[in-house]
Amino acid sequence: MAVPARHTSSAKKNRRRTHYKLTAPTVTFNEATGDYSRSHRVSLKGYYKGRQVRDAK
């Protein structure tokens, strides 16, 4: 029966057992402004929930 040459640390074991993955951010198209934005964030043109909250650069 084979025996491991080195002890597997608990950190190494936990990294192997994890199932966390990176997920792509959710991007939606706003038809009112005509640009893409992430949820709950100000768009590049300065709009949030249909209102202009800051001046576009």
HTML snippet that shows the backbone in 3Dmol.js (N, CA, C, O; Angstrom):
<script src="https://3Dmol.org/build/3Dmol-min.js"></script>
<div id="view" style="width:600px;height:400px;position:relative"></div>
<script>
const pdb = `
ATOM      1  N   MET A   1       0.836  -1.179   0.000  1.00  0.00           N
ATOM      2  CA  MET A   1       0.000   0.000   0.000  1.00  0.00           C
ATOM      3  C   MET A   1       0.878   1.238   0.000  1.00  0.00           C
ATOM      4  O   MET A   1       1.839   1.315   0.766  1.00  0.00           O
ATOM      5  N   ALA A   2       0.560   2.214  -0.853  1.00  0.00           N
ATOM      6  CA  ALA A   2       1.363   3.426  -0.972  1.00  0.00           C
ATOM      7  C   ALA A   2       1.100   4.359   0.201  1.00  0.00           C
ATOM      8  O   ALA A   2      -0.022   4.474   0.693  1.00  0.00           O
ATOM      9  N   VAL A   3       2.166   5.018   0.633  1.00  0.00           N
ATOM     10  CA  VAL A   3       2.081   5.971   1.741  1.00  0.00           C
ATOM     11  C   VAL A   3       2.596   7.315   1.244  1.00  0.00           C
ATOM     12  O   VAL A   3       3.632   7.346   0.581  1.00  0.00           O
ATOM     13  N   PRO A   4       1.914   8.442   1.534  1.00  0.00           N
ATOM     14  CA  PRO A   4       2.401   9.736   1.080  1.00  0.00           C
ATOM     15  C   PRO A   4       3.755  10.062   1.683  1.00  0.00           C
ATOM     16  O   PRO A   4       4.015   9.773   2.851  1.00  0.00           O
ATOM     17  N   ALA A   5       4.617  10.669   0.873  1.00  0.00           N
ATOM     18  CA  ALA A   5       5.949  11.005   1.341  1.00  0.00           C
ATOM     19  C   ALA A   5       5.921  12.183   2.306  1.00  0.00           C
ATOM     20  O   ALA A   5       6.764  12.262   3.199  1.00  0.00           O
ATOM     21  N   ARG A   6       4.966  13.102   2.144  1.00  0.00           N
ATOM     22  CA  ARG A   6       4.871  14.279   3.013  1.00  0.00           C
ATOM     23  C   ARG A   6       3.440  14.436   3.525  1.00  0.00           C
ATOM     24  O   ARG A   6       2.479  14.010   2.883  1.00  0.00           O
ATOM     25  N   HIS A   7       3.329  15.048   4.677  1.00  0.00           N
ATOM     26  CA  HIS A   7       2.019  15.340   5.268  1.00  0.00           C
ATOM     27  C   HIS A   7       1.358  16.477   4.485  1.00  0.00           C
ATOM     28  O   HIS A   7       1.998  17.493   4.214  1.00  0.00           O
ATOM     29  N   THR A   8       0.092  16.315   4.124  1.00  0.00           N
ATOM     30  CA  THR A   8      -0.643  17.379   3.450  1.00  0.00           C
ATOM     31  C   THR A   8      -1.156  18.349   4.504  1.00  0.00           C
ATOM     32  O   THR A   8      -1.901  17.966   5.407  1.00  0.00           O
ATOM     33  N   SER A   9      -0.750  19.615   4.381  1.00  0.00           N
ATOM     34  CA  SER A   9      -1.172  20.611   5.370  1.00  0.00           C
ATOM     35  C   SER A   9      -2.663  20.873   5.239  1.00  0.00           C
ATOM     36  O   SER A   9      -3.264  20.612   4.197  1.00  0.00           O
ATOM     37  N   SER A  10      -3.257  21.396   6.317  1.00  0.00           N
ATOM     38  CA  SER A  10      -4.694  21.667   6.274  1.00  0.00           C
ATOM     39  C   SER A  10      -5.009  22.793   5.299  1.00  0.00           C
ATOM     40  O   SER A  10      -6.081  22.790   4.695  1.00  0.00           O
ATOM     41  N   ALA A  11      -4.100  23.762   5.127  1.00  0.00           N
ATOM     42  CA  ALA A  11      -4.331  24.839   4.159  1.00  0.00           C
ATOM     43  C   ALA A  11      -4.344  24.284   2.739  1.00  0.00           C
ATOM     44  O   ALA A  11      -5.203  24.653   1.937  1.00  0.00           O
ATOM     45  N   LYS A  12      -3.410  23.411   2.426  1.00  0.00           N
ATOM     46  CA  LYS A  12      -3.355  22.797   1.097  1.00  0.00           C
ATOM     47  C   LYS A  12      -4.594  21.939   0.855  1.00  0.00           C
ATOM     48  O   LYS A  12      -5.170  21.955  -0.233  1.00  0.00           O
ATOM     49  N   LYS A  13      -4.993  21.198   1.872  1.00  0.00           N
ATOM     50  CA  LYS A  13      -6.169  20.347   1.770  1.00  0.00           C
ATOM     51  C   LYS A  13      -7.425  21.193   1.551  1.00  0.00           C
ATOM     52  O   LYS A  13      -8.271  20.842   0.729  1.00  0.00           O
ATOM     53  N   ASN A  14      -7.550  22.302   2.281  1.00  0.00           N
ATOM     54  CA  ASN A  14      -8.737  23.159   2.150  1.00  0.00           C
ATOM     55  C   ASN A  14      -8.780  23.859   0.804  1.00  0.00           C
ATOM     56  O   ASN A  14      -9.861  24.045   0.244  1.00  0.00           O
ATOM     57  N   ARG A  15      -7.623  24.254   0.267  1.00  0.00           N
ATOM     58  CA  ARG A  15      -7.589  24.868  -1.065  1.00  0.00           C
ATOM     59  C   ARG A  15      -8.041  23.870  -2.130  1.00  0.00           C
ATOM     60  O   ARG A  15      -8.713  24.248  -3.089  1.00  0.00           O
ATOM     61  N   ARG A  16      -7.682  22.627  -1.968  1.00  0.00           N
ATOM     62  CA  ARG A  16      -8.082  21.606  -2.925  1.00  0.00           C
ATOM     63  C   ARG A  16      -9.581  21.335  -2.837  1.00  0.00           C
ATOM     64  O   ARG A  16     -10.223  21.075  -3.855  1.00  0.00           O
ATOM     65  N   ARG A  17     -10.135  21.391  -1.652  1.00  0.00           N
ATOM     66  CA  ARG A  17     -11.533  21.040  -1.454  1.00  0.00           C
ATOM     67  C   ARG A  17     -12.501  22.187  -1.735  1.00  0.00           C
ATOM     68  O   ARG A  17     -13.711  21.969  -1.810  1.00  0.00           O
ATOM     69  N   THR A  18     -11.992  23.385  -1.887  1.00  0.00           N
ATOM     70  CA  THR A  18     -12.888  24.515  -2.085  1.00  0.00           C
ATOM     71  C   THR A  18     -13.520  24.481  -3.471  1.00  0.00           C
ATOM     72  O   THR A  18     -12.946  23.940  -4.416  1.00  0.00           O
ATOM     73  N   HIS A  19     -14.705  25.062  -3.576  1.00  0.00           N
ATOM     74  CA  HIS A  19     -15.412  25.110  -4.842  1.00  0.00           C
ATOM     75  C   HIS A  19     -15.738  26.542  -5.235  1.00  0.00           C
ATOM     76  O   HIS A  19     -16.601  26.776  -6.080  1.00  0.00           O
ATOM     77  N   TYR A  20     -15.047  27.502  -4.621  1.00  0.00           N
ATOM     78  CA  TYR A  20     -15.279  28.909  -4.945  1.00  0.00           C
ATOM     79  C   TYR A  20     -14.666  29.220  -6.300  1.00  0.00           C
ATOM     80  O   TYR A  20     -13.524  28.854  -6.574  1.00  0.00           O
ATOM     81  N   LYS A  21     -15.425  29.891  -7.137  1.00  0.00           N
ATOM     82  CA  LYS A  21     -14.938  30.257  -8.457  1.00  0.00           C
ATOM     83  C   LYS A  21     -15.174  31.744  -8.671  1.00  0.00           C
ATOM     84  O   LYS A  21     -16.034  32.339  -8.021  1.00  0.00           O
ATOM     85  N   LEU A  22     -14.426  32.335  -9.563  1.00  0.00           N
ATOM     86  CA  LEU A  22     -14.672  33.719  -9.948  1.00  0.00           C
ATOM     87  C   LEU A  22     -15.897  33.764 -10.846  1.00  0.00           C
ATOM     88  O   LEU A  22     -16.075  32.905 -11.710  1.00  0.00           O
ATOM     89  N   THR A  23     -16.733  34.763 -10.641  1.00  0.00           N
ATOM     90  CA  THR A  23     -17.902  34.916 -11.483  1.00  0.00           C
ATOM     91  C   THR A  23     -17.797  36.230 -12.238  1.00  0.00           C
ATOM     92  O   THR A  23     -17.251  37.209 -11.727  1.00  0.00           O
ATOM     93  N   ALA A  24     -18.313  36.246 -13.436  1.00  0.00           N
ATOM     94  CA  ALA A  24     -18.295  37.463 -14.242  1.00  0.00           C
ATOM     95  C   ALA A  24     -19.295  38.466 -13.669  1.00  0.00           C
ATOM     96  O   ALA A  24     -20.373  38.072 -13.224  1.00  0.00           O
ATOM     97  N   PRO A  25     -18.954  39.751 -13.674  1.00  0.00           N
ATOM     98  CA  PRO A  25     -19.897  40.736 -13.148  1.00  0.00           C
ATOM     99  C   PRO A  25     -21.119  40.857 -14.051  1.00  0.00           C
ATOM    100  O   PRO A  25     -21.023  40.702 -15.268  1.00  0.00           O
ATOM    101  N   THR A  26     -22.257  41.133 -13.445  1.00  0.00           N
ATOM    102  CA  THR A  26     -23.501  41.277 -14.192  1.00  0.00           C
ATOM    103  C   THR A  26     -23.547  42.660 -14.824  1.00  0.00           C
ATOM    104  O   THR A  26     -23.506  43.674 -14.128  1.00  0.00           O
ATOM    105  N   VAL A  27     -23.631  42.688 -16.132  1.00  0.00           N
ATOM    106  CA  VAL A  27     -23.669  43.944 -16.869  1.00  0.00           C
ATOM    107  C   VAL A  27     -24.993  44.009 -17.613  1.00  0.00           C
ATOM    108  O   VAL A  27     -25.370  43.066 -18.309  1.00  0.00           O
ATOM    109  N   THR A  28     -25.706  45.140 -17.461  1.00  0.00           N
ATOM    110  CA  THR A  28     -26.986  45.303 -18.124  1.00  0.00           C
ATOM    111  C   THR A  28     -26.921  46.481 -19.081  1.00  0.00           C
ATOM    112  O   THR A  28     -26.130  47.407 -18.899  1.00  0.00           O
ATOM    113  N   PHE A  29     -27.758  46.433 -20.094  1.00  0.00           N
ATOM    114  CA  PHE A  29     -27.823  47.507 -21.076  1.00  0.00           C
ATOM    115  C   PHE A  29     -28.978  48.422 -20.703  1.00  0.00           C
ATOM    116  O   PHE A  29     -30.112  47.970 -20.548  1.00  0.00           O
ATOM    117  N   ASN A  30     -28.686  49.708 -20.559  1.00  0.00           N
ATOM    118  CA  ASN A  30     -29.701  50.699 -20.232  1.00  0.00           C
ATOM    119  C   ASN A  30     -30.143  51.356 -21.533  1.00  0.00           C
ATOM    120  O   ASN A  30     -29.363  52.062 -22.173  1.00  0.00           O
ATOM    121  N   GLU A  31     -31.385  51.128 -21.921  1.00  0.00           N
ATOM    122  CA  GLU A  31     -31.873  51.660 -23.188  1.00  0.00           C
ATOM    123  C   GLU A  31     -32.078  53.172 -23.141  1.00  0.00           C
ATOM    124  O   GLU A  31     -32.012  53.828 -24.181  1.00  0.00           O
ATOM    125  N   ALA A  32     -32.323  53.737 -21.971  1.00  0.00           N
ATOM    126  CA  ALA A  32     -32.545  55.179 -21.852  1.00  0.00           C
ATOM    127  C   ALA A  32     -31.269  55.960 -22.163  1.00  0.00           C
ATOM    128  O   ALA A  32     -31.311  56.976 -22.858  1.00  0.00           O
ATOM    129  N   THR A  33     -30.150  55.490 -21.654  1.00  0.00           N
ATOM    130  CA  THR A  33     -28.882  56.191 -21.894  1.00  0.00           C
ATOM    131  C   THR A  33     -28.105  55.584 -23.049  1.00  0.00           C
ATOM    132  O   THR A  33     -27.259  56.250 -23.645  1.00  0.00           O
ATOM    133  N   GLY A  34     -28.383  54.320 -23.373  1.00  0.00           N
ATOM    134  CA  GLY A  34     -27.700  53.665 -24.483  1.00  0.00           C
ATOM    135  C   GLY A  34     -26.326  53.145 -24.148  1.00  0.00           C
ATOM    136  O   GLY A  34     -25.509  52.952 -25.049  1.00  0.00           O
ATOM    137  N   ASP A  35     -26.040  52.907 -22.861  1.00  0.00           N
ATOM    138  CA  ASP A  35     -24.742  52.354 -22.508  1.00  0.00           C
ATOM    139  C   ASP A  35     -24.923  51.209 -21.519  1.00  0.00           C
ATOM    140  O   ASP A  35     -26.022  50.977 -21.015  1.00  0.00           O
ATOM    141  N   TYR A  36     -23.845  50.505 -21.251  1.00  0.00           N
ATOM    142  CA  TYR A  36     -23.854  49.369 -20.349  1.00  0.00           C
ATOM    143  C   TYR A  36     -23.424  49.830 -18.963  1.00  0.00           C
ATOM    144  O   TYR A  36     -22.622  50.753 -18.822  1.00  0.00           O
ATOM    145  N   SER A  37     -23.970  49.173 -17.939  1.00  0.00           N
ATOM    146  CA  SER A  37     -23.576  49.498 -16.571  1.00  0.00           C
ATOM    147  C   SER A  37     -23.771  48.275 -15.699  1.00  0.00           C
ATOM    148  O   SER A  37     -24.535  47.368 -16.031  1.00  0.00           O
ATOM    149  N   ARG A  38     -23.068  48.265 -14.580  1.00  0.00           N
ATOM    150  CA  ARG A  38     -23.240  47.217 -13.598  1.00  0.00           C
ATOM    151  C   ARG A  38     -24.379  47.592 -12.668  1.00  0.00           C
ATOM    152  O   ARG A  38     -24.715  48.768 -12.533  1.00  0.00           O
ATOM    153  N   SER A  39     -24.970  46.600 -12.032  1.00  0.00           N
ATOM    154  CA  SER A  39     -26.095  46.845 -11.147  1.00  0.00           C
ATOM    155  C   SER A  39     -25.660  47.647  -9.926  1.00  0.00           C
ATOM    156  O   SER A  39     -24.568  47.433  -9.399  1.00  0.00           O
ATOM    157  N   HIS A  40     -26.503  48.565  -9.477  1.00  0.00           N
ATOM    158  CA  HIS A  40     -26.300  49.374  -8.282  1.00  0.00           C
ATOM    159  C   HIS A  40     -25.059  50.251  -8.369  1.00  0.00           C
ATOM    160  O   HIS A  40     -24.433  50.535  -7.348  1.00  0.00           O
ATOM    161  N   ARG A  41     -24.694  50.683  -9.568  1.00  0.00           N
ATOM    162  CA  ARG A  41     -23.552  51.562  -9.758  1.00  0.00           C
ATOM    163  C   ARG A  41     -23.904  52.645 -10.756  1.00  0.00           C
ATOM    164  O   ARG A  41     -24.765  52.458 -11.615  1.00  0.00           O
ATOM    165  N   VAL A  42     -23.239  53.767 -10.639  1.00  0.00           N
ATOM    166  CA  VAL A  42     -23.466  54.874 -11.561  1.00  0.00           C
ATOM    167  C   VAL A  42     -22.882  54.497 -12.915  1.00  0.00           C
ATOM    168  O   VAL A  42     -21.783  53.948 -12.985  1.00  0.00           O
ATOM    169  N   SER A  43     -23.614  54.788 -13.995  1.00  0.00           N
ATOM    170  CA  SER A  43     -23.124  54.457 -15.332  1.00  0.00           C
ATOM    171  C   SER A  43     -22.001  55.409 -15.731  1.00  0.00           C
ATOM    172  O   SER A  43     -21.721  56.385 -15.035  1.00  0.00           O
ATOM    173  N   LEU A  44     -21.371  55.116 -16.846  1.00  0.00           N
ATOM    174  CA  LEU A  44     -20.264  55.944 -17.307  1.00  0.00           C
ATOM    175  C   LEU A  44     -20.717  57.350 -17.684  1.00  0.00           C
ATOM    176  O   LEU A  44     -19.931  58.297 -17.637  1.00  0.00           O
ATOM    177  N   LYS A  45     -21.992  57.481 -18.058  1.00  0.00           N
ATOM    178  CA  LYS A  45     -22.526  58.802 -18.420  1.00  0.00           C
ATOM    179  C   LYS A  45     -23.081  59.546 -17.215  1.00  0.00           C
ATOM    180  O   LYS A  45     -23.581  60.661 -17.364  1.00  0.00           O
ATOM    181  N   GLY A  46     -23.007  58.959 -16.027  1.00  0.00           N
ATOM    182  CA  GLY A  46     -23.415  59.641 -14.812  1.00  0.00           C
ATOM    183  C   GLY A  46     -24.844  59.399 -14.389  1.00  0.00           C
ATOM    184  O   GLY A  46     -25.367  60.156 -13.572  1.00  0.00           O
ATOM    185  N   TYR A  47     -25.502  58.371 -14.912  1.00  0.00           N
ATOM    186  CA  TYR A  47     -26.895  58.101 -14.574  1.00  0.00           C
ATOM    187  C   TYR A  47     -27.000  56.966 -13.567  1.00  0.00           C
ATOM    188  O   TYR A  47     -26.236  56.001 -13.614  1.00  0.00           O
ATOM    189  N   TYR A  48     -27.964  57.096 -12.650  1.00  0.00           N
ATOM    190  CA  TYR A  48     -28.284  56.044 -11.694  1.00  0.00           C
ATOM    191  C   TYR A  48     -29.796  55.998 -11.536  1.00  0.00           C
ATOM    192  O   TYR A  48     -30.412  56.994 -11.157  1.00  0.00           O
ATOM    193  N   LYS A  49     -30.395  54.855 -11.823  1.00  0.00           N
ATOM    194  CA  LYS A  49     -31.842  54.659 -11.771  1.00  0.00           C
ATOM    195  C   LYS A  49     -32.587  55.683 -12.619  1.00  0.00           C
ATOM    196  O   LYS A  49     -33.631  56.186 -12.202  1.00  0.00           O
ATOM    197  N   GLY A  50     -32.070  55.995 -13.794  1.00  0.00           N
ATOM    198  CA  GLY A  50     -32.738  56.879 -14.721  1.00  0.00           C
ATOM    199  C   GLY A  50     -32.522  58.364 -14.482  1.00  0.00           C
ATOM    200  O   GLY A  50     -32.992  59.182 -15.273  1.00  0.00           O
ATOM    201  N   ARG A  51     -31.825  58.737 -13.415  1.00  0.00           N
ATOM    202  CA  ARG A  51     -31.578  60.148 -13.113  1.00  0.00           C
ATOM    203  C   ARG A  51     -30.086  60.434 -13.259  1.00  0.00           C
ATOM    204  O   ARG A  51     -29.254  59.568 -12.991  1.00  0.00           O
ATOM    205  N   GLN A  52     -29.760  61.627 -13.677  1.00  0.00           N
ATOM    206  CA  GLN A  52     -28.352  62.004 -13.763  1.00  0.00           C
ATOM    207  C   GLN A  52     -27.899  62.484 -12.390  1.00  0.00           C
ATOM    208  O   GLN A  52     -28.424  63.465 -11.863  1.00  0.00           O
ATOM    209  N   VAL A  53     -26.918  61.785 -11.813  1.00  0.00           N
ATOM    210  CA  VAL A  53     -26.459  62.104 -10.471  1.00  0.00           C
ATOM    211  C   VAL A  53     -25.107  62.794 -10.464  1.00  0.00           C
ATOM    212  O   VAL A  53     -24.720  63.385  -9.455  1.00  0.00           O
ATOM    213  N   ARG A  54     -24.393  62.729 -11.558  1.00  0.00           N
ATOM    214  CA  ARG A  54     -23.114  63.452 -11.649  1.00  0.00           C
ATOM    215  C   ARG A  54     -22.830  63.756 -13.106  1.00  0.00           C
ATOM    216  O   ARG A  54     -23.393  63.136 -14.009  1.00  0.00           O
ATOM    217  N   ASP A  55     -21.949  64.718 -13.320  1.00  0.00           N
ATOM    218  CA  ASP A  55     -21.591  65.115 -14.690  1.00  0.00           C
ATOM    219  C   ASP A  55     -20.685  64.063 -15.312  1.00  0.00           C
ATOM    220  O   ASP A  55     -19.785  63.539 -14.656  1.00  0.00           O
ATOM    221  N   ALA A  56     -20.925  63.764 -16.564  1.00  0.00           N
ATOM    222  CA  ALA A  56     -20.074  62.823 -17.284  1.00  0.00           C
ATOM    223  C   ALA A  56     -18.733  63.479 -17.578  1.00  0.00           C
ATOM    224  O   ALA A  56     -18.643  64.686 -17.806  1.00  0.00           O
ATOM    225  N   LYS A  57     -17.704  62.658 -17.567  1.00  0.00           N
ATOM    226  CA  LYS A  57     -16.356  63.192 -17.821  1.00  0.00           C
ATOM    227  C   LYS A  57     -16.129  63.394 -19.298  1.00  0.00           C
ATOM    228  O   LYS A  57     -15.053  63.835 -19.703  1.00  0.00           O
TER     229      LYS A  57
END
`;
const viewer = $3Dmol.createViewer("view");
viewer.addModel(pdb, "pdb");
viewer.setStyle({}, {cartoon: {color: "spectrum"}});
viewer.zoomTo();
viewer.render();
</script>
